[in-house]
Amino acid sequence: MSTKILIPVFAIVLIAIMGVYFLINPSYQKSIKAKYYFEIGEYNEAYSHAKEAFGLDLYNRMAATIMAQSQTSLKYVRYIDMAKKYMLDIDKIAHLEKIEDSDKAKIRLICEIMKGDYIKLAPSVITDKDLVKEAAKYHSYFEILFEKVNR
Protein backbone atom coordinates (compact mmCIF):
# COMPACT_ATOMS: atom_id res chain seq x y z
CA MET A 1 0.00 0.00 0.00
CA SER A 2 1.18 3.46 -0.72
CA THR A 3 1.89 5.91 2.07
CA LYS A 4 -0.54 8.40 0.48
CA ILE A 5 -3.38 6.01 1.36
CA LEU A 6 -1.93 4.48 4.52
CA ILE A 7 -1.53 7.73 6.47
CA PRO A 8 -5.11 9.01 5.94
CA VAL A 9 -6.55 5.54 6.70
CA PHE A 10 -4.49 5.37 9.89
CA ALA A 11 -5.66 8.86 10.89
CA ILE A 12 -9.32 7.95 10.27
CA VAL A 13 -8.99 4.73 12.29
CA LEU A 14 -7.30 6.61 15.12
CA ILE A 15 -10.06 9.27 15.16
CA ALA A 16 -12.72 6.54 15.12
CA ILE A 17 -11.07 4.79 18.09
CA MET A 18 -10.88 8.07 19.98
CA GLY A 19 -14.55 8.78 19.18
CA VAL A 20 -15.67 5.37 20.41
CA TYR A 21 -13.61 5.77 23.58
CA PHE A 22 -15.13 9.21 24.12
CA LEU A 23 -18.67 7.85 23.72
CA ILE A 24 -18.32 4.71 25.89
CA ASN A 25 -16.22 6.18 28.69
CA PRO A 26 -18.58 6.96 31.62
CA SER A 27 -16.59 10.04 32.58
CA TYR A 28 -16.97 11.58 29.14
CA GLN A 29 -20.64 10.57 28.96
CA LYS A 30 -21.23 12.55 32.15
CA SER A 31 -19.16 15.42 30.72
CA ILE A 32 -21.41 15.53 27.66
CA LYS A 33 -24.47 15.64 29.94
CA ALA A 34 -22.82 18.40 31.98
CA LYS A 35 -22.09 20.38 28.82
CA TYR A 36 -25.74 20.04 27.76
CA TYR A 37 -27.02 21.30 31.11
CA PHE A 38 -24.50 24.14 31.08
CA GLU A 39 -25.64 25.23 27.63
CA ILE A 40 -29.31 25.36 28.67
CA GLY A 41 -28.48 27.34 31.82
CA GLU A 42 -28.99 24.59 34.40
CA TYR A 43 -25.73 25.37 36.21
CA ASN A 44 -26.39 23.31 39.36
CA GLU A 45 -27.12 20.23 37.28
CA ALA A 46 -24.10 20.91 35.05
CA TYR A 47 -21.84 21.27 38.08
CA SER A 48 -23.15 18.04 39.58
CA HIS A 49 -22.54 15.99 36.42
CA ALA A 50 -19.15 17.60 35.78
CA LYS A 51 -18.06 16.88 39.35
CA GLU A 52 -19.07 13.22 38.95
CA ALA A 53 -17.23 13.00 35.64
CA PHE A 54 -14.13 14.60 37.12
CA GLY A 55 -14.29 12.18 40.06
CA LEU A 56 -14.26 9.27 37.60
CA ASP A 57 -11.34 10.63 35.59
CA LEU A 58 -9.11 13.37 36.99
CA TYR A 59 -7.65 13.93 33.52
CA ASN A 60 -11.03 14.78 31.99
CA ARG A 61 -10.40 18.40 31.05
CA MET A 62 -13.89 18.84 29.69
CA ALA A 63 -15.34 17.98 33.10
CA ALA A 64 -12.89 20.27 34.89
CA THR A 65 -13.72 23.16 32.58
CA ILE A 66 -17.47 22.73 32.87
CA MET A 67 -17.19 22.38 36.63
CA ALA A 68 -15.24 25.64 36.90
CA GLN A 69 -17.52 27.49 34.48
CA SER A 70 -20.64 26.26 36.28
CA GLN A 71 -19.26 27.59 39.55
CA THR A 72 -18.61 30.97 37.93
CA SER A 73 -22.10 31.07 36.43
CA LEU A 74 -23.64 30.08 39.77
CA LYS A 75 -21.89 33.03 41.41
CA TYR A 76 -23.53 35.32 38.86
CA VAL A 77 -26.93 33.71 39.41
CA ARG A 78 -26.60 34.11 43.19
CA TYR A 79 -25.55 37.76 42.78
CA ILE A 80 -28.55 38.50 40.54
CA ASP A 81 -30.96 36.70 42.87
CA MET A 82 -29.58 38.60 45.85
CA ALA A 83 -29.87 41.89 43.92
CA LYS A 84 -33.52 41.19 43.13
CA LYS A 85 -34.25 40.41 46.78
CA TYR A 86 -32.50 43.55 47.98
CA MET A 87 -34.30 45.67 45.38
CA LEU A 88 -37.62 44.48 46.78
CA ASP A 89 -36.47 45.45 50.28
CA ILE A 90 -35.35 48.87 49.05
CA ASP A 91 -38.61 49.34 47.15
CA LYS A 92 -40.58 48.76 50.37
CA ILE A 93 -38.47 51.39 52.12
CA ALA A 94 -38.88 53.83 49.23
CA HIS A 95 -42.66 53.65 49.50
CA LEU A 96 -42.67 54.73 53.15
CA GLU A 97 -43.93 58.23 53.88
CA LYS A 98 -40.77 59.15 55.73
CA ILE A 99 -37.43 57.44 55.27
CA GLU A 100 -35.64 57.22 58.61
CA ASP A 101 -31.87 57.46 59.04
CA SER A 102 -31.82 53.77 59.98
CA ASP A 103 -33.48 52.94 56.65
CA LYS A 104 -30.90 55.02 54.80
CA ALA A 105 -28.16 53.18 56.67
CA LYS A 106 -29.73 49.87 55.67
CA ILE A 107 -29.82 50.94 52.01
CA ARG A 108 -26.23 52.15 52.23
CA LEU A 109 -25.15 48.79 53.70
CA ILE A 110 -27.02 46.85 51.02
CA CYS A 111 -25.32 48.93 48.32
CA GLU A 112 -21.89 48.36 49.86
CA ILE A 113 -22.50 44.61 50.04
CA MET A 114 -23.63 44.44 46.42
CA LYS A 115 -20.78 46.59 45.17
CA GLY A 116 -18.27 44.42 47.04
CA ASP A 117 -19.80 41.18 45.81
CA TYR A 118 -19.74 42.40 42.22
CA ILE A 119 -16.00 42.97 42.38
CA LYS A 120 -15.55 39.29 43.30
CA LEU A 121 -17.27 38.16 40.10
CA ALA A 122 -14.88 37.24 37.32
CA PRO A 123 -16.43 36.35 33.96
CA SER A 124 -14.66 34.12 31.50
CA VAL A 125 -14.99 33.74 27.76
CA ILE A 126 -17.80 31.20 28.04
CA THR A 127 -19.77 32.83 30.86
CA ASP A 128 -23.27 33.58 29.59
CA LYS A 129 -23.21 37.15 28.29
CA ASP A 130 -26.78 37.76 29.52
CA LEU A 131 -25.75 36.86 33.07
CA VAL A 132 -22.80 39.22 32.89
CA LYS A 133 -24.95 42.06 31.49
CA GLU A 134 -27.69 41.57 34.07
CA ALA A 135 -25.19 41.55 36.94
CA ALA A 136 -23.57 44.71 35.56
CA LYS A 137 -27.00 46.38 35.33
CA TYR A 138 -27.69 45.65 39.00
CA HIS A 139 -24.21 46.76 39.99
CA SER A 140 -24.75 50.07 38.22
CA TYR A 141 -28.10 50.48 39.97
CA PHE A 142 -26.52 49.94 43.39
CA GLU A 143 -23.67 52.35 42.64
CA ILE A 144 -26.13 55.09 41.65
CA LEU A 145 -28.32 54.39 44.67
CA PHE A 146 -25.27 54.48 46.96
CA GLU A 147 -24.35 57.93 45.63
CA LYS A 148 -27.90 59.20 46.15
CA VAL A 149 -28.11 57.88 49.73
CA ASN A 150 -24.76 59.45 50.66
CA ARG A 151 -25.79 62.98 49.60
VOGU-3710 file (C-alpha; in Angstrom, 3 decimals, decimal comma):
1> mstkilipvf> 0,000/0,000/0,000  1,185/3,461/-0,723  1,894/5,913/2,074  -0,536/8,402/0,481  -3,377/6,010/1,356  -1,929/4,481/4,520  -1,528/7,732/6,473  -5,113/9,010/5,943  -6,554/5,543/6,699  -4,486/5,372/9,893
11> aivliaimgv> -5,662/8,865/10,887  -9,320/7,947/10,269  -8,991/4,732/12,290  -7,300/6,612/15,119  -10,055/9,266/15,158  -12,717/6,536/15,121  -11,072/4,786/18,091  -10,884/8,074/19,983  -14,546/8,783/19,179  -15,672/5,370/20,406
21> yflinpsyqk> -13,605/5,774/23,584  -15,126/9,214/24,115  -18,671/7,854/23,720  -18,322/4,713/25,886  -16,218/6,184/28,688  -18,581/6,963/31,617  -16,587/10,038/32,584  -16,969/11,579/29,141  -20,639/10,572/28,957  -21,235/12,554/32,148
31> sikakyyfei> -19,164/15,417/30,715  -21,409/15,527/27,659  -24,467/15,641/29,943  -22,816/18,396/31,981  -22,093/20,384/28,817  -25,738/20,040/27,756  -27,019/21,302/31,115  -24,503/24,136/31,082  -25,642/25,229/27,629  -29,310/25,359/28,671
41> geyneaysha> -28,482/27,340/31,817  -28,987/24,586/34,405  -25,732/25,369/36,206  -26,390/23,308/39,360  -27,121/20,226/37,278  -24,104/20,910/35,050  -21,840/21,269/38,078  -23,149/18,041/39,583  -22,543/15,990/36,419  -19,150/17,600/35,777
51> keafgldlyn> -18,058/16,881/39,346  -19,073/13,224/38,951  -17,229/13,003/35,639  -14,134/14,601/37,117  -14,290/12,179/40,056  -14,257/9,267/37,604  -11,342/10,631/35,587  -9,112/13,371/36,992  -7,653/13,929/33,518  -11,028/14,778/31,986
61> rmaatimaqs> -10,405/18,398/31,047  -13,893/18,836/29,685  -15,343/17,978/33,098  -12,891/20,266/34,886  -13,718/23,162/32,580  -17,474/22,732/32,867  -17,185/22,380/36,634  -15,235/25,640/36,896  -17,524/27,491/34,479  -20,639/26,259/36,278
71> qtslkyvryi> -19,257/27,589/39,553  -18,613/30,971/37,935  -22,100/31,069/36,434  -23,642/30,076/39,768  -21,886/33,029/41,410  -23,535/35,319/38,865  -26,934/33,709/39,407  -26,604/34,112/43,187  -25,554/37,759/42,776  -28,547/38,496/40,537
81> dmakkymldi> -30,960/36,700/42,875  -29,581/38,597/45,845  -29,866/41,888/43,918  -33,518/41,195/43,127  -34,252/40,408/46,778  -32,501/43,555/47,981  -34,300/45,672/45,384  -37,621/44,478/46,778  -36,471/45,454/50,279  -35,349/48,869/49,052
91> dkiahlekie> -38,607/49,338/47,149  -40,576/48,755/50,369  -38,474/51,390/52,124  -38,876/53,835/49,229  -42,658/53,653/49,497  -42,671/54,727/53,147  -43,926/58,230/53,882  -40,767/59,149/55,732  -37,426/57,438/55,270  -35,640/57,216/58,606
101> dsdkakirli> -31,871/57,461/59,041  -31,822/53,774/59,984  -33,484/52,944/56,649  -30,899/55,022/54,796  -28,164/53,180/56,674  -29,733/49,870/55,669  -29,825/50,939/52,009  -26,233/52,153/52,229  -25,154/48,793/53,704  -27,018/46,846/51,024
111> ceimkgdyik> -25,324/48,928/48,320  -21,892/48,362/49,856  -22,502/44,615/50,039  -23,635/44,437/46,421  -20,778/46,594/45,168  -18,270/44,424/47,044  -19,800/41,183/45,810  -19,744/42,403/42,215  -15,997/42,968/42,383  -15,554/39,291/43,302
121> lapsvitdkd> -17,268/38,158/40,103  -14,884/37,242/37,316  -16,426/36,352/33,959  -14,664/34,123/31,498  -14,987/33,739/27,761  -17,800/31,195/28,043  -19,772/32,826/30,862  -23,273/33,578/29,591  -23,215/37,154/28,291  -26,779/37,763/29,516
131> lvkeaakyhs> -25,753/36,858/33,073  -22,803/39,219/32,886  -24,948/42,058/31,490  -27,691/41,568/34,070  -25,191/41,551/36,941  -23,574/44,712/35,556  -26,997/46,377/35,335  -27,693/45,651/39,002  -24,206/46,762/39,995  -24,746/50,065/38,221
141> yfeilfekvn> -28,098/50,481/39,968  -26,524/49,938/43,394  -23,673/52,350/42,643  -26,127/55,093/41,649  -28,319/54,394/44,670  -25,274/54,480/46,959  -24,351/57,927/45,628  -27,902/59,201/46,150  -28,108/57,875/49,731  -24,761/59,451/50,656
151> r> -25,790/62,983/49,597
//
